Amino acid sequence: MKHLLLFLALALSSCTAFADTDSVEPNSDAQPDWLELASQDVQSRALLEKALGKLGLHSFDELVNYVTVCDDTKIPATRRGQTEQKWQTITENATESDLRSGKAPADYFRDRIEADRIKFNGLAIRMVEVHPDYVRARFWVEPSICLREGMSMIEQYETFIHELTHLVETDQLAEDDLLAYADLDDYALKTVLSPGSEVDAFIAGTSAQLRLVHSLTDIPVPFRIFFDEDGKFTGDRTAFAKVILAPRPAGMGYRDNTYRKQYQLRLEKTRELEIKTRERVVKLAGLRLKSGNRPAYERLQADLASRDERLRKFDALLDPSVKP
């Protein structure tokens, strides 16, 4: 009998961090100004093309369907936009028939995983774990961008390019083991520098704005030493990352205002998922023992030992008084 568990993974949001002013609505019947400006700039147009490919779209106008107006109650007042990315993680169990078929797990799980992808409208898929007795797969679903109301045309354009960079350049299915980070500072620096994260997004959005206005006075003061007036990034990426992470007014405050909470939530959510997976493995081990499949039972017992070790490490990260 097939068992399917669905876990809604943490929806990570990546945001810009500027104060808003006034003018232009994000959506209208005509092509929005921010989309028209992007289509007329060589580098921004290349980003639009990549977005079409990633989302399976055919025209720039279709991108408007992925852009909404921000709910002001859900984003800080200092931020002009947000990219929301969601994942669905599913787990499929093998049957005794699967195990005795002589097939590889990839073969007897393939059709079920594809059916799940279609069911949840997954845009991309990564196999998180492939075990003879079960598999975990992760689907990237329902991406969206929101732009705050009341911004000027230039602000909307910069914000759209910033947020679209998050959506396009991030590898949504990349392996990211939270146990690989030593602490919050390690997580924040490596995350902000990762493809499609804040370093890439701030460079893309700020450069697009400067190619249009050619004035450093319109960008955040901490950024001005990193760009020329034509939008070329002239600085060091790691130094720029540290400015993004640093507290205001010297930086943009992302370490304490974004990554601290994000890191804690991801640790908690991942630990919860590890516990649920462990519970599933315990049940599977019992079924294998009951059916007389001793090799499968012993294999699952070894898997449990490995999971228990991971849980101890998560407990230590969440509570420093606990030894791993």
Secondary structure, 3 states (H helix, E strand, C coil): CCCEEEEECCCEEEECCCCCCCCCCCCCCCCCHHHHHHHHCHHHHHHHHHHHHHHCCCCHHHHHHHEEECCCCCCCCCCCEEEEEEEEEEEEECCHHHHCCCCCHHHHHHHHHHHHHHHCCCCEEEEEEEECCEEEEEEEEEEEEEECCCCCHHHHHHHHHHHHHHHHHCCCCCCCCHHHCCCHHHHHHHHHHCCCCHHHHHHHHHHHHHHHHCCHHHCCHHHHHHECCCCCECCCHHHHHHHHHCCCCCCCCHHHHHHHHHHHHHHHHHHHHHHHHHHHHHHHHHHHHHCCCHHHHHHHHHHHHHHHHHHHHHHHHHCCCCCC
